[in-house]
């Protein structure tokens, strides 16, 4: 069984495949610092053993599926460096309530906060660095 997919800074381009949702034993998905675009596949919500999810520093957008992460979750990063890759994810609001607070509070938003802890208040899209 595949339990870890660790492809940080691997020059990946394209989209996240929906077939990742078939890896039912997946505990860690780290695809940060690539050039991935498109949406996060809804099939990732089926990953019941997921403990680490890192999507930071890509060009992902759209609605996030109701993913449950039991550990580290980084949708964005604040330590943006220069380069030829996209640095911002732009996810639609509202964010799924299943994403625990650390997914949001460990992040910097390009959109204004409507209220503390709710990056989606008063905005339609949250842009993540």
Secondary structure, 3 states (H helix, E strand, C coil): CCCEEECCCCCCEEECCHHHHHCCCCCEEECCCCEEEECCCHHHHHCCCCCEEECCCCEEEECCCCCCCCCEEECCCCCCCCCCCCCCEEEECCCCCCCCHHHHHCCCECCCCCECCECCCCCCEEEEC
